Amino acid sequence: MPATSGTRRSDALYAAAVRRLPGGNTRSTVYVPPSPPYAVRGEGHTITDADGHEVIDLQGNMTALVHGHAHPAILAELRAAVADGLCFGMPTEWEVALAGELVRRIDIVERVRFANSGTEAVMLALRVARAYTGRPKILRFDGSYHGLYDPIVATGARGVAPQTWQAVVTVPVADEAAFAAALDEHGDELACVIVDLMPNRPGLVPVTPEFARLLRDETQRRGILLLVDEVITFRLAVGGLQSKYGLRPDLVTLGKAIGGGLPIGAYGGSAEVMAVTDPREDGAVELGGTFTGNPPTMRAGLVGLRLLDAREIARINGLGDDLREGLRGLGLIVNGRGSLLRIISDEPLELWWRLYRAGVLIAKNGLACTSLPMDDSTVEKLLRRFAAVQR
C-alpha cells in the first residue's frame, strides 16, 4: 500500500477534506487508507480521478450504476425532468409510472412506495411488517447488510442503544438448525424475517434453493412475513433474484439499480400488506419524506429500468460469468452470480491499490459488477489488468 495517494492534487484535496469531513469523505465504505483518490468525471464504464488517472469502473458506485456513467438516454430524461421542476409537494405521474414498471416486473408486488435509499426502504418495510402483524420482533441473519437502520446493523454496533436488540433475533446465515430453533423460541413475536438471498458482506455466496424454500415454508406456516432485500440483487433478473428461486415473499425492498444513478429506495408487497400505509384507511402508518418520489429520480429510474430489459440483463450476467471464470483462472477466489462478483483476498486493501494503479476500480471489500457499457473486449481488458497485478 502506498504511503500517499500519489499526486499533489489528491493530497491537497485530502488535506482540505480532513479539516471538513471525518476521514476526508462522507461514506466510510469508500475510504481507502492512507488517503483515497477523488473522482471528477465518469463516462460509460470509466472514471477519471482528480489526478487524471483513468480506471475501468468495476465497482459501479457499489453496484448501483448498472447503466454506467452518463448514459445518454438517462441524461436526456434528466434534462427534461429538471426543466419541468425538481420536486413538488404533490404526487406526480412519474411515481405512478415507475411503480407500474416495478409491479409489472415483480410477481408478488401489487403496491409500491418509494424512499430515498435502500436504508430507508428497509426501515419503512420493517415498520409495515410490524404494523400488519402487530408483532414487535424481526429476525435477521448475522453479517448481512441491510443499511444503517439501528435494528438491522450488527449487534453491539457503537452508537446504538442496547435495548434496540431486544426486538431483534439474529442467527447465522443459512444455518437451518439455528433458524428453526429461533422460530420455535420467538415465532409468535416475529413480525418478519429479513433476508438477502446473496448477501455481500458474508462473501456474496447465494443461499441454497433448499434454504430459500425453508424460509418461505416456515414463515408462512407461522404467520411471519418474509421480506427479501433486493437492493443489490435486483439487477440479476427482470423480477430480481427471488424470481430465480421461484420464491414468493410478502415484502421486497429495492434501491441502487432502480434509480438510473440517482438516490432511490422502494418497498412493496401485496395490496393487503401495503394497505397499512394507505392514508384513506383509519390508523394508517404515516410515511412521508420531502424528496421521496421526486420527478428526476422517478424519470431516470423509469428510463433505466426500460434499458435494463431481459436481453441486457442476460448479456451483463454473461459478462460477469466470463469475468468470474477468468479471474478464477488467474488464481483468485471469486464468488457471486451473474453481473455481481466478490473477490476474496487476504489483503484486500493491498489488492485494491494494485488494481487501482493498474486501471481497475473495485470496492475495498472486493465487491465488483459488470454494467451495460461493457462488452467482451472490456472483460478481456480487465483480465489483462488483473493478470498484471497477479504477477
Contacts in CASP RR format, 6 or more apart in sequence:
PFRMAT RR
TARGET T0000
AUTHOR 0000-0000-0000
METHOD contacts of the structure
MODEL  1
MPATSGTRRSDALYAAAVRRLPGGNTRSTVYVPPSPPYAVRGEGHTITDA
DGHEVIDLQGNMTALVHGHAHPAILAELRAAVADGLCFGMPTEWEVALAG
ELVRRIDIVERVRFANSGTEAVMLALRVARAYTGRPKILRFDGSYHGLYD
PIVATGARGVAPQTWQAVVTVPVADEAAFAAALDEHGDELACVIVDLMPN
RPGLVPVTPEFARLLRDETQRRGILLLVDEVITFRLAVGGLQSKYGLRPD
LVTLGKAIGGGLPIGAYGGSAEVMAVTDPREDGAVELGGTFTGNPPTMRA
GLVGLRLLDAREIARINGLGDDLREGLRGLGLIVNGRGSLLRIISDEPLE
LWWRLYRAGVLIAKNGLACTSLPMDDSTVEKLLRRFAAVQR
1 33 0 8 1.000
1 34 0 8 1.000
1 349 0 8 1.000
1 350 0 8 1.000
1 353 0 8 1.000
2 34 0 8 1.000
2 353 0 8 1.000
3 34 0 8 1.000
4 10 0 8 1.000
4 11 0 8 1.000
4 34 0 8 1.000
4 35 0 8 1.000
5 11 0 8 1.000
5 14 0 8 1.000
5 34 0 8 1.000
5 35 0 8 1.000
5 36 0 8 1.000
5 37 0 8 1.000
6 51 0 8 1.000
7 51 0 8 1.000
9 50 0 8 1.000
9 51 0 8 1.000
10 35 0 8 1.000
10 37 0 8 1.000
10 38 0 8 1.000
10 49 0 8 1.000
10 50 0 8 1.000
10 51 0 8 1.000
11 35 0 8 1.000
13 38 0 8 1.000
13 50 0 8 1.000
14 24 0 8 1.000
14 35 0 8 1.000
14 36 0 8 1.000
14 38 0 8 1.000
17 23 0 8 1.000
17 24 0 8 1.000
17 25 0 8 1.000
18 24 0 8 1.000
23 31 0 8 1.000
24 31 0 8 1.000
24 36 0 8 1.000
25 31 0 8 1.000
25 36 0 8 1.000
29 62 0 8 1.000
29 363 0 8 1.000
29 364 0 8 1.000
30 36 0 8 1.000
30 364 0 8 1.000
31 364 0 8 1.000
32 349 0 8 1.000
32 352 0 8 1.000
32 353 0 8 1.000
32 364 0 8 1.000
33 349 0 8 1.000
37 49 0 8 1.000
37 50 0 8 1.000
37 51 0 8 1.000
37 53 0 8 1.000
37 356 0 8 1.000
38 49 0 8 1.000
38 50 0 8 1.000
39 47 0 8 1.000
39 48 0 8 1.000
39 49 0 8 1.000
39 50 0 8 1.000
40 48 0 8 1.000
40 49 0 8 1.000
40 50 0 8 1.000
40 52 0 8 1.000
41 47 0 8 1.000
41 48 0 8 1.000
42 48 0 8 1.000
42 57 0 8 1.000
42 69 0 8 1.000
42 70 0 8 1.000
43 69 0 8 1.000
43 70 0 8 1.000
44 57 0 8 1.000
44 68 0 8 1.000
44 69 0 8 1.000
44 70 0 8 1.000
44 71 0 8 1.000
44 371 0 8 1.000
44 373 0 8 1.000
45 56 0 8 1.000
45 57 0 8 1.000
45 68 0 8 1.000
45 69 0 8 1.000
45 371 0 8 1.000
45 373 0 8 1.000
45 374 0 8 1.000
45 378 0 8 1.000
46 54 0 8 1.000
46 55 0 8 1.000
46 56 0 8 1.000
46 57 0 8 1.000
46 69 0 8 1.000
47 54 0 8 1.000
47 55 0 8 1.000
47 57 0 8 1.000
47 69 0 8 1.000
47 361 0 8 1.000
48 54 0 8 1.000
49 55 0 8 1.000
53 356 0 8 1.000
53 359 0 8 1.000
54 359 0 8 1.000
55 356 0 8 1.000
55 359 0 8 1.000
55 360 0 8 1.000
55 361 0 8 1.000
56 359 0 8 1.000
56 360 0 8 1.000
56 361 0 8 1.000
56 378 0 8 1.000
56 381 0 8 1.000
56 382 0 8 1.000
56 385 0 8 1.000
57 65 0 8 1.000
57 68 0 8 1.000
57 69 0 8 1.000
57 361 0 8 1.000
57 371 0 8 1.000
58 360 0 8 1.000
58 361 0 8 1.000
58 362 0 8 1.000
58 368 0 8 1.000
58 369 0 8 1.000
58 370 0 8 1.000
58 382 0 8 1.000
59 361 0 8 1.000
59 362 0 8 1.000
59 363 0 8 1.000
59 367 0 8 1.000
59 368 0 8 1.000
59 369 0 8 1.000
60 66 0 8 1.000
60 68 0 8 1.000
60 361 0 8 1.000
60 369 0 8 1.000
60 371 0 8 1.000
61 261 0 8 1.000
62 232 0 8 1.000
62 256 0 8 1.000
62 363 0 8 1.000
62 367 0 8 1.000
63 232 0 8 1.000
63 235 0 8 1.000
63 256 0 8 1.000
63 257 0 8 1.000
63 340 0 8 1.000
63 367 0 8 1.000
63 369 0 8 1.000
64 255 0 8 1.000
64 256 0 8 1.000
64 257 0 8 1.000
64 259 0 8 1.000
64 261 0 8 1.000
65 261 0 8 1.000
65 371 0 8 1.000
66 235 0 8 1.000
66 256 0 8 1.000
66 257 0 8 1.000
66 260 0 8 1.000
66 308 0 8 1.000
66 316 0 8 1.000
66 339 0 8 1.000
66 369 0 8 1.000
66 371 0 8 1.000
66 372 0 8 1.000
67 74 0 8 1.000
67 260 0 8 1.000
67 261 0 8 1.000
67 304 0 8 1.000
67 307 0 8 1.000
67 308 0 8 1.000
67 371 0 8 1.000
67 372 0 8 1.000
67 373 0 8 1.000
68 371 0 8 1.000
68 372 0 8 1.000
68 373 0 8 1.000
69 373 0 8 1.000
71 260 0 8 1.000
71 304 0 8 1.000
71 307 0 8 1.000
71 372 0 8 1.000
71 373 0 8 1.000
73 303 0 8 1.000
73 304 0 8 1.000
73 307 0 8 1.000
74 260 0 8 1.000
74 261 0 8 1.000
74 300 0 8 1.000
74 301 0 8 1.000
74 303 0 8 1.000
74 304 0 8 1.000
74 307 0 8 1.000
77 299 0 8 1.000
77 300 0 8 1.000
77 302 0 8 1.000
77 303 0 8 1.000
78 296 0 8 1.000
78 299 0 8 1.000
78 300 0 8 1.000
80 299 0 8 1.000
81 94 0 8 1.000
81 295 0 8 1.000
81 296 0 8 1.000
81 299 0 8 1.000
81 300 0 8 1.000
82 296 0 8 1.000
84 295 0 8 1.000
85 295 0 8 1.000
86 294 0 8 1.000
86 295 0 8 1.000
86 296 0 8 1.000
87 290 0 8 1.000
87 291 0 8 1.000
87 294 0 8 1.000
87 295 0 8 1.000
88 295 0 8 1.000
92 293 0 8 1.000
92 295 0 8 1.000
92 298 0 8 1.000
94 293 0 8 1.000
94 295 0 8 1.000
94 298 0 8 1.000
94 299 0 8 1.000
94 302 0 8 1.000
95 114 0 8 1.000
95 293 0 8 1.000
95 298 0 8 1.000
97 298 0 8 1.000
97 302 0 8 1.000
98 114 0 8 1.000
98 258 0 8 1.000
98 298 0 8 1.000
98 301 0 8 1.000
98 302 0 8 1.000
98 305 0 8 1.000
99 111 0 8 1.000
99 112 0 8 1.000
99 114 0 8 1.000
100 112 0 8 1.000
101 302 0 8 1.000
101 305 0 8 1.000
101 306 0 8 1.000
102 109 0 8 1.000
102 112 0 8 1.000
102 254 0 8 1.000
102 258 0 8 1.000
102 266 0 8 1.000
102 268 0 8 1.000
102 305 0 8 1.000
103 109 0 8 1.000
103 110 0 8 1.000
103 111 0 8 1.000
103 112 0 8 1.000
105 238 0 8 1.000
105 239 0 8 1.000
105 240 0 8 1.000
105 305 0 8 1.000
106 239 0 8 1.000
106 240 0 8 1.000
106 242 0 8 1.000
106 243 0 8 1.000
106 252 0 8 1.000
107 239 0 8 1.000
107 243 0 8 1.000
107 248 0 8 1.000
108 248 0 8 1.000
108 249 0 8 1.000
108 250 0 8 1.000
108 252 0 8 1.000
108 269 0 8 1.000
108 270 0 8 1.000
109 252 0 8 1.000
109 268 0 8 1.000
109 269 0 8 1.000
109 270 0 8 1.000
110 269 0 8 1.000
110 270 0 8 1.000
110 271 0 8 1.000
110 274 0 8 1.000
111 268 0 8 1.000
111 269 0 8 1.000
111 270 0 8 1.000
111 271 0 8 1.000
111 274 0 8 1.000
111 275 0 8 1.000
112 266 0 8 1.000
112 267 0 8 1.000
112 268 0 8 1.000
112 269 0 8 1.000
112 274 0 8 1.000
113 124 0 8 1.000
113 266 0 8 1.000
113 267 0 8 1.000
113 268 0 8 1.000
113 274 0 8 1.000
113 277 0 8 1.000
113 287 0 8 1.000
113 292 0 8 1.000
114 264 0 8 1.000
114 265 0 8 1.000
114 266 0 8 1.000
114 292 0 8 1.000
114 293 0 8 1.000
114 298 0 8 1.000
115 121 0 8 1.000
115 123 0 8 1.000
115 124 0 8 1.000
115 264 0 8 1.000
115 265 0 8 1.000
115 266 0 8 1.000
115 267 0 8 1.000
115 289 0 8 1.000
115 292 0 8 1.000
116 263 0 8 1.000
116 264 0 8 1.000
116 265 0 8 1.000
116 289 0 8 1.000
116 291 0 8 1.000
116 292 0 8 1.000
117 255 0 8 1.000
117 263 0 8 1.000
117 264 0 8 1.000
117 265 0 8 1.000
118 147 0 8 1.000
118 231 0 8 1.000
118 253 0 8 1.000
118 254 0 8 1.000
118 255 0 8 1.000
118 256 0 8 1.000
118 264 0 8 1.000
118 265 0 8 1.000
119 146 0 8 1.000
119 147 0 8 1.000
119 148 0 8 1.000
119 149 0 8 1.000
120 265 0 8 1.000
121 231 0 8 1.000
121 253 0 8 1.000
121 254 0 8 1.000
121 255 0 8 1.000
121 265 0 8 1.000
121 266 0 8 1.000
121 267 0 8 1.000
122 146 0 8 1.000
122 147 0 8 1.000
122 149 0 8 1.000
122 152 0 8 1.000
122 194 0 8 1.000
122 229 0 8 1.000
122 231 0 8 1.000
122 253 0 8 1.000
122 267 0 8 1.000
123 149 0 8 1.000
124 267 0 8 1.000
124 287 0 8 1.000
125 227 0 8 1.000
125 251 0 8 1.000
125 253 0 8 1.000
125 267 0 8 1.000
125 268 0 8 1.000
126 138 0 8 1.000
126 149 0 8 1.000
126 151 0 8 1.000
126 152 0 8 1.000
126 191 0 8 1.000
126 192 0 8 1.000
126 194 0 8 1.000
126 227 0 8 1.000
127 285 0 8 1.000
127 287 0 8 1.000
128 251 0 8 1.000
128 267 0 8 1.000
128 273 0 8 1.000
128 274 0 8 1.000
128 276 0 8 1.000
128 277 0 8 1.000
128 285 0 8 1.000
129 138 0 8 1.000
129 191 0 8 1.000
129 192 0 8 1.000
129 225 0 8 1.000
129 227 0 8 1.000
129 250 0 8 1.000
129 251 0 8 1.000
129 273 0 8 1.000
130 136 0 8 1.000
130 138 0 8 1.000
130 191 0 8 1.000
130 192 0 8 1.000
131 276 0 8 1.000
131 285 0 8 1.000
132 191 0 8 1.000
132 225 0 8 1.000
132 273 0 8 1.000
132 276 0 8 1.000
133 191 0 8 1.000
133 192 0 8 1.000
133 223 0 8 1.000
133 224 0 8 1.000
133 225 0 8 1.000
134 191 0 8 1.000
135 188 0 8 1.000
135 189 0 8 1.000
135 190 0 8 1.000
135 191 0 8 1.000
135 224 0 8 1.000
136 167 0 8 1.000
136 189 0 8 1.000
136 191 0 8 1.000
137 167 0 8 1.000
137 168 0 8 1.000
137 169 0 8 1.000
137 186 0 8 1.000
137 189 0 8 1.000
137 190 0 8 1.000
137 191 0 8 1.000
138 151 0 8 1.000
138 152 0 8 1.000
138 167 0 8 1.000
138 168 0 8 1.000
138 169 0 8 1.000
138 190 0 8 1.000
138 191 0 8 1.000
138 192 0 8 1.000
138 193 0 8 1.000
138 194 0 8 1.000
139 168 0 8 1.000
139 169 0 8 1.000
139 170 0 8 1.000
139 171 0 8 1.000
139 179 0 8 1.000
139 182 0 8 1.000
139 183 0 8 1.000
139 186 0 8 1.000
139 190 0 8 1.000
139 192 0 8 1.000
139 193 0 8 1.000
139 194 0 8 1.000
139 224 0 8 1.000
140 146 0 8 1.000
140 151 0 8 1.000
140 152 0 8 1.000
140 168 0 8 1.000
140 169 0 8 1.000
140 170 0 8 1.000
140 193 0 8 1.000
140 194 0 8 1.000
141 170 0 8 1.000
141 171 0 8 1.000
141 172 0 8 1.000
141 173 0 8 1.000
141 174 0 8 1.000
141 194 0 8 1.000
141 195 0 8 1.000
141 196 0 8 1.000
141 199 0 8 1.000
142 154 0 8 1.000
142 155 0 8 1.000
142 170 0 8 1.000
142 171 0 8 1.000
142 172 0 8 1.000
142 173 0 8 1.000
143 154 0 8 1.000
143 173 0 8 1.000
143 199 0 8 1.000
143 201 0 8 1.000
143 202 0 8 1.000
144 173 0 8 1.000
144 195 0 8 1.000
144 196 0 8 1.000
144 199 0 8 1.000
144 201 0 8 1.000
144 202 0 8 1.000
144 229 0 8 1.000
145 196 0 8 1.000
145 199 0 8 1.000
145 200 0 8 1.000
145 201 0 8 1.000
146 152 0 8 1.000
146 194 0 8 1.000
146 196 0 8 1.000
146 229 0 8 1.000
146 231 0 8 1.000
146 253 0 8 1.000
147 153 0 8 1.000
150 160 0 8 1.000
150 161 0 8 1.000
150 164 0 8 1.000
151 164 0 8 1.000
151 165 0 8 1.000
151 167 0 8 1.000
151 168 0 8 1.000
152 168 0 8 1.000
152 194 0 8 1.000
153 160 0 8 1.000
155 165 0 8 1.000
155 168 0 8 1.000
155 170 0 8 1.000
156 162 0 8 1.000
156 165 0 8 1.000
169 182 0 8 1.000
169 186 0 8 1.000
169 190 0 8 1.000
171 178 0 8 1.000
171 179 0 8 1.000
171 181 0 8 1.000
171 182 0 8 1.000
172 178 0 8 1.000
173 199 0 8 1.000
173 202 0 8 1.000
173 207 0 8 1.000
174 207 0 8 1.000
174 208 0 8 1.000
174 211 0 8 1.000
176 211 0 8 1.000
176 214 0 8 1.000
179 214 0 8 1.000
179 215 0 8 1.000
179 218 0 8 1.000
180 218 0 8 1.000
183 190 0 8 1.000
183 218 0 8 1.000
183 222 0 8 1.000
183 224 0 8 1.000
187 222 0 8 1.000
187 224 0 8 1.000
188 222 0 8 1.000
190 222 0 8 1.000
190 224 0 8 1.000
191 224 0 8 1.000
191 225 0 8 1.000
192 219 0 8 1.000
192 224 0 8 1.000
192 225 0 8 1.000
192 226 0 8 1.000
192 227 0 8 1.000
192 250 0 8 1.000
192 251 0 8 1.000
193 215 0 8 1.000
193 219 0 8 1.000
193 224 0 8 1.000
193 225 0 8 1.000
193 226 0 8 1.000
193 227 0 8 1.000
194 227 0 8 1.000
194 229 0 8 1.000
195 207 0 8 1.000
195 215 0 8 1.000
195 226 0 8 1.000
195 227 0 8 1.000
195 228 0 8 1.000
195 229 0 8 1.000
196 228 0 8 1.000
196 229 0 8 1.000
196 232 0 8 1.000
196 233 0 8 1.000
197 206 0 8 1.000
197 207 0 8 1.000
197 212 0 8 1.000
197 228 0 8 1.000
197 233 0 8 1.000
197 241 0 8 1.000
197 242 0 8 1.000
197 245 0 8 1.000
197 247 0 8 1.000
198 204 0 8 1.000
198 205 0 8 1.000
198 206 0 8 1.000
198 207 0 8 1.000
198 232 0 8 1.000
198 233 0 8 1.000
198 241 0 8 1.000
198 336 0 8 1.000
198 337 0 8 1.000
198 340 0 8 1.000
199 205 0 8 1.000
200 232 0 8 1.000
200 342 0 8 1.000
200 365 0 8 1.000
200 367 0 8 1.000
201 365 0 8 1.000
203 335 0 8 1.000
203 342 0 8 1.000
203 344 0 8 1.000
204 335 0 8 1.000
204 336 0 8 1.000
204 337 0 8 1.000
204 340 0 8 1.000
204 341 0 8 1.000
204 342 0 8 1.000
204 367 0 8 1.000
205 335 0 8 1.000
205 336 0 8 1.000
206 241 0 8 1.000
206 336 0 8 1.000
206 337 0 8 1.000
209 245 0 8 1.000
212 245 0 8 1.000
212 246 0 8 1.000
212 247 0 8 1.000
213 247 0 8 1.000
215 226 0 8 1.000
215 247 0 8 1.000
216 226 0 8 1.000
216 247 0 8 1.000
216 248 0 8 1.000
216 249 0 8 1.000
218 224 0 8 1.000
219 225 0 8 1.000
219 226 0 8 1.000
219 250 0 8 1.000
220 226 0 8 1.000
225 249 0 8 1.000
225 250 0 8 1.000
225 251 0 8 1.000
225 273 0 8 1.000
226 249 0 8 1.000
226 250 0 8 1.000
226 251 0 8 1.000
227 249 0 8 1.000
227 250 0 8 1.000
227 251 0 8 1.000
227 252 0 8 1.000
227 253 0 8 1.000
228 241 0 8 1.000
228 242 0 8 1.000
228 247 0 8 1.000
228 249 0 8 1.000
228 251 0 8 1.000
228 252 0 8 1.000
228 253 0 8 1.000
229 252 0 8 1.000
229 253 0 8 1.000
230 240 0 8 1.000
230 241 0 8 1.000
230 242 0 8 1.000
230 252 0 8 1.000
230 253 0 8 1.000
230 254 0 8 1.000
230 255 0 8 1.000
231 253 0 8 1.000
231 254 0 8 1.000
231 255 0 8 1.000
231 256 0 8 1.000
231 265 0 8 1.000
232 256 0 8 1.000
232 340 0 8 1.000
233 240 0 8 1.000
233 241 0 8 1.000
233 340 0 8 1.000
234 240 0 8 1.000
234 241 0 8 1.000
234 254 0 8 1.000
234 255 0 8 1.000
234 256 0 8 1.000
234 257 0 8 1.000
234 258 0 8 1.000
235 256 0 8 1.000
235 257 0 8 1.000
235 308 0 8 1.000
235 313 0 8 1.000
235 339 0 8 1.000
235 340 0 8 1.000
235 369 0 8 1.000
236 244 0 8 1.000
236 313 0 8 1.000
236 317 0 8 1.000
236 337 0 8 1.000
236 338 0 8 1.000
236 339 0 8 1.000
236 340 0 8 1.000
237 243 0 8 1.000
237 244 0 8 1.000
237 313 0 8 1.000
238 309 0 8 1.000
238 310 0 8 1.000
238 313 0 8 1.000
241 337 0 8 1.000
242 248 0 8 1.000
242 249 0 8 1.000
242 252 0 8 1.000
250 269 0 8 1.000
250 270 0 8 1.000
250 273 0 8 1.000
251 267 0 8 1.000
251 268 0 8 1.000
251 269 0 8 1.000
251 273 0 8 1.000
252 267 0 8 1.000
252 268 0 8 1.000
252 269 0 8 1.000
253 265 0 8 1.000
253 266 0 8 1.000
253 267 0 8 1.000
253 268 0 8 1.000
254 264 0 8 1.000
254 265 0 8 1.000
254 266 0 8 1.000
254 267 0 8 1.000
255 264 0 8 1.000
255 265 0 8 1.000
255 266 0 8 1.000
256 264 0 8 1.000
257 308 0 8 1.000
258 264 0 8 1.000
258 265 0 8 1.000
258 266 0 8 1.000
258 301 0 8 1.000
258 305 0 8 1.000
259 265 0 8 1.000
259 297 0 8 1.000
259 300 0 8 1.000
259 301 0 8 1.000
259 304 0 8 1.000
260 297 0 8 1.000
260 300 0 8 1.000
260 301 0 8 1.000
260 303 0 8 1.000
260 304 0 8 1.000
261 300 0 8 1.000
261 301 0 8 1.000
262 296 0 8 1.000
262 297 0 8 1.000
262 300 0 8 1.000
262 301 0 8 1.000
263 297 0 8 1.000
264 297 0 8 1.000
264 301 0 8 1.000
268 274 0 8 1.000
275 281 0 8 1.000
276 284 0 8 1.000
276 285 0 8 1.000
277 284 0 8 1.000
277 285 0 8 1.000
277 287 0 8 1.000
278 284 0 8 1.000
279 286 0 8 1.000
307 372 0 8 1.000
308 372 0 8 1.000
312 372 0 8 1.000
313 339 0 8 1.000
316 338 0 8 1.000
316 339 0 8 1.000
316 370 0 8 1.000
316 371 0 8 1.000
316 372 0 8 1.000
316 374 0 8 1.000
317 337 0 8 1.000
317 338 0 8 1.000
317 339 0 8 1.000
317 370 0 8 1.000
318 338 0 8 1.000
318 339 0 8 1.000
318 370 0 8 1.000
319 339 0 8 1.000
319 370 0 8 1.000
319 374 0 8 1.000
319 375 0 8 1.000
319 376 0 8 1.000
319 378 0 8 1.000
319 379 0 8 1.000
320 338 0 8 1.000
320 339 0 8 1.000
320 340 0 8 1.000
320 341 0 8 1.000
320 369 0 8 1.000
320 370 0 8 1.000
320 379 0 8 1.000
321 338 0 8 1.000
322 376 0 8 1.000
322 379 0 8 1.000
323 341 0 8 1.000
323 370 0 8 1.000
323 379 0 8 1.000
323 382 0 8 1.000
323 383 0 8 1.000
324 334 0 8 1.000
324 336 0 8 1.000
324 338 0 8 1.000
324 341 0 8 1.000
326 383 0 8 1.000
327 334 0 8 1.000
327 341 0 8 1.000
327 343 0 8 1.000
327 383 0 8 1.000
327 386 0 8 1.000
328 334 0 8 1.000
330 383 0 8 1.000
330 386 0 8 1.000
330 387 0 8 1.000
330 390 0 8 1.000
331 390 0 8 1.000
332 343 0 8 1.000
332 344 0 8 1.000
332 345 0 8 1.000
332 386 0 8 1.000
332 390 0 8 1.000
333 343 0 8 1.000
333 344 0 8 1.000
333 345 0 8 1.000
334 341 0 8 1.000
334 342 0 8 1.000
334 343 0 8 1.000
334 344 0 8 1.000
335 341 0 8 1.000
335 342 0 8 1.000
335 344 0 8 1.000
336 342 0 8 1.000
338 370 0 8 1.000
339 369 0 8 1.000
339 370 0 8 1.000
339 371 0 8 1.000
340 367 0 8 1.000
340 368 0 8 1.000
340 369 0 8 1.000
341 367 0 8 1.000
341 368 0 8 1.000
341 369 0 8 1.000
341 370 0 8 1.000
342 365 0 8 1.000
342 366 0 8 1.000
342 367 0 8 1.000
342 368 0 8 1.000
343 351 0 8 1.000
343 362 0 8 1.000
343 366 0 8 1.000
343 368 0 8 1.000
344 366 0 8 1.000
345 351 0 8 1.000
345 366 0 8 1.000
348 364 0 8 1.000
348 365 0 8 1.000
348 366 0 8 1.000
349 364 0 8 1.000
351 366 0 8 1.000
351 389 0 8 1.000
352 362 0 8 1.000
352 364 0 8 1.000
352 366 0 8 1.000
354 389 0 8 1.000
355 361 0 8 1.000
355 362 0 8 1.000
355 385 0 8 1.000
355 386 0 8 1.000
355 389 0 8 1.000
357 389 0 8 1.000
358 385 0 8 1.000
358 386 0 8 1.000
358 388 0 8 1.000
358 389 0 8 1.000
359 385 0 8 1.000
360 382 0 8 1.000
360 385 0 8 1.000
360 386 0 8 1.000
362 368 0 8 1.000
370 378 0 8 1.000
370 379 0 8 1.000
END
